[in-house]
Amino acid sequence: MLGEWIKQQIEEQERREERERLDRQYKHLVTMPANTFAAIYAEFQEDFFSVKFNDEWYGDWQIYHASLARDEGYEDFI
């Protein structure tokens, strides 16, 4: 019983850390300079799953939602 509770707490902590990491990356994508975001988006168009930029992997949904928030018209091409 105690082992299951500990396992559940560890899984919840991992999910929480993953959400925080994704939120941090999203906020970074939304606030980065337009030319940097355009370069990431161009590289994303070649791979279409994820992009590595400054040792961080950005997924397709992060890039898509960031492009919507930036309102720069990139989401039309996905």
C-alpha positions in Angstrom: 0.0 0.0 0.0 2.8 2.4 0.9 4.7 1.4 -2.2 1.7 2.2 -4.5 1.3 5.6 -2.8 5.0 6.4 -3.3 4.8 5.2 -7.0 1.7 7.4 -7.5 3.5 10.5 -6.0 6.5 9.9 -8.2 4.3 9.7 -11.3 2.4 12.8 -10.4 5.7 14.7 -9.8 7.0 13.6 -13.2 3.8 14.7 -14.9 3.9 18.1 -13.1 7.6 18.6 -14.1 6.7 17.7 -17.7 3.9 20.2 -17.8 6.1 22.9 -16.3 8.8 22.2 -18.9 6.3 22.4 -21.8 4.8 25.6 -20.4 8.3 27.1 -20.1 9.1 26.1 -23.7 5.8 27.5 -25.0 6.4 30.8 -23.2 9.9 30.9 -24.7 8.6 30.3 -28.2 5.9 33.0 -27.9 8.4 35.6 -26.7 11.4 34.9 -28.8 12.3 37.4 -31.6 10.4 37.0 -34.9 13.4 36.1 -37.0 14.4 33.3 -34.5 10.9 31.9 -34.5 10.8 32.0 -38.3 14.1 30.0 -38.4 12.7 27.4 -36.0 9.5 27.2 -38.0 11.4 26.8 -41.3 13.4 24.0 -39.8 10.2 22.5 -38.4 8.7 22.4 -41.9 11.6 20.2 -43.0 11.2 17.7 -40.2 7.6 18.3 -39.2 7.8 16.5 -35.8 10.2 18.4 -33.6 13.0 20.9 -33.8 16.1 21.1 -31.6 17.1 24.7 -30.7 19.6 25.6 -28.0 19.6 22.0 -26.7 15.8 22.0 -26.3 13.4 19.9 -28.3 10.2 21.7 -29.4 7.3 19.6 -30.6 4.9 20.2 -33.4 2.0 21.2 -31.1 4.2 23.6 -29.1 5.2 25.3 -32.4 1.7 25.3 -33.7 0.2 26.9 -30.6 3.0 29.4 -30.3 2.4 30.4 -33.9 -1.3 31.0 -33.1 -0.4 33.1 -30.1 2.2 35.1 -32.0 -0.4 35.7 -34.8 2.3 35.9 -37.5 0.5 33.6 -40.0 2.7 30.6 -39.6 -0.1 28.3 -38.6 -1.6 28.5 -42.1 1.2 26.4 -43.4 0.9 23.4 -41.0 
